[in-house]
């Protein structure tokens, strides 16, 4: 998949997707979003990550992932200490056979 080139009229683009995170180019600045800090991007499809939109000049939105981030979150992460804590699903889904035998 080709990345958009830097240029006039390009407000946001995904520049690179690495095993550690994604690089965004937004309004002339580059940002790295690590999977450790932004786990909701890990294991997503290329198309869903590349379909980012810049709304109102400060709001990044990934419609396929339902993820919203403001540029201020990327520039001043210390102001936003709460982070997503996606945990693996540890519930054991049984077929219900054992319960039916009891």
matplotlib code that plots the C-alpha trace (Angstrom):
import matplotlib.pyplot as plt

x = [0.0, 1.4, 1.5, 0.4, 3.2, 3.9, 2.5, -0.1, -3.6, -2.5, -3.5, -2.9, -1.3, 0.1, 3.7, 4.8, 3.5, 6.2, 6.2, 6.3, 3.7, 2.6, 4.1, 1.6, 2.3, -0.2, -0.2, 3.6, 4.5, 5.4, 4.1, 4.9, 2.1, 3.5, 1.4, 2.3, 0.6, -2.0, -2.8, -6.0, -3.9, -2.1, -3.2, -5.5, -5.7, -3.6, -6.7, -8.3, -5.2, -4.7, -8.3, -7.5, -9.3, -8.4, -11.5, -11.7, -7.9, -7.1, -9.1, -7.9, -10.5, -10.3, -13.9, -13.3, -11.7, -13.9, -10.8, -10.6, -7.5, -6.8, -3.4, -2.9, -2.9, 0.1, 1.9, 1.4, 0.8, 1.7, -1.6, -3.5, -2.4, -5.3, -4.4, -6.3, -5.7, -6.8, -6.4, -6.6, -9.9, -9.2, -12.7, -13.0, -16.0, -17.2, -19.6, -22.1, -22.0, -20.5, -23.2, -25.9, -24.6, -24.8]
y = [0.0, 3.4, 6.2, 9.6, 12.0, 15.1, 18.1, 20.8, 19.7, 16.6, 17.1, 13.6, 10.4, 7.2, 7.2, 3.9, 0.9, -1.0, -3.9, -1.3, 1.3, 3.6, 6.9, 9.7, 12.9, 15.5, 19.1, 19.1, 17.2, 13.6, 11.6, 8.0, 6.1, 3.0, -0.1, 0.0, 3.4, 2.9, -0.8, -0.5, -0.2, -3.4, -6.3, -4.1, -4.2, -1.9, -0.3, 0.4, 2.2, 4.1, 5.4, 8.1, 11.5, 14.9, 16.7, 20.3, 20.6, 18.9, 15.7, 12.4, 9.8, 6.2, 5.3, 1.6, 1.3, 3.9, 5.5, 9.3, 11.2, 14.9, 16.2, 17.6, 14.0, 13.3, 16.6, 16.6, 13.1, 14.1, 16.0, 12.8, 10.1, 7.7, 5.2, 2.3, -1.0, -3.7, -7.0, -10.4, -12.3, -14.8, -16.2, -19.9, -20.5, -24.0, -25.7, -26.1, -29.9, -30.1, -27.8, -29.9, -33.1, -31.8]
z = [0.0, -0.9, 1.6, 0.7, -0.1, 2.0, 0.2, 0.0, 0.8, 2.8, 6.4, 7.8, 6.6, 8.0, 7.1, 8.4, 10.4, 12.3, 14.8, 17.5, 16.4, 13.7, 12.4, 11.5, 9.6, 10.7, 9.5, 9.0, 12.2, 12.7, 15.6, 16.8, 18.4, 20.1, 20.6, 24.2, 24.6, 22.0, 22.0, 20.0, 16.8, 17.3, 15.1, 13.0, 9.3, 7.2, 5.6, 9.0, 10.3, 7.0, 7.0, 9.5, 9.2, 10.6, 11.9, 12.9, 12.6, 15.9, 16.1, 14.6, 13.9, 12.7, 11.7, 11.2, 14.6, 16.4, 17.8, 18.5, 19.5, 19.8, 18.6, 22.1, 23.4, 21.2, 21.9, 25.7, 26.9, 30.5, 30.5, 29.8, 32.3, 31.6, 29.0, 27.5, 29.3, 26.9, 28.6, 27.0, 27.4, 30.2, 30.5, 29.7, 27.5, 28.1, 25.8, 28.6, 28.6, 32.1, 33.5, 31.8, 33.4, 36.9]

ax = plt.figure().add_subplot(projection="3d")
ax.plot(x, y, z, "-o")
ax.set_aspect("equal")
plt.show()
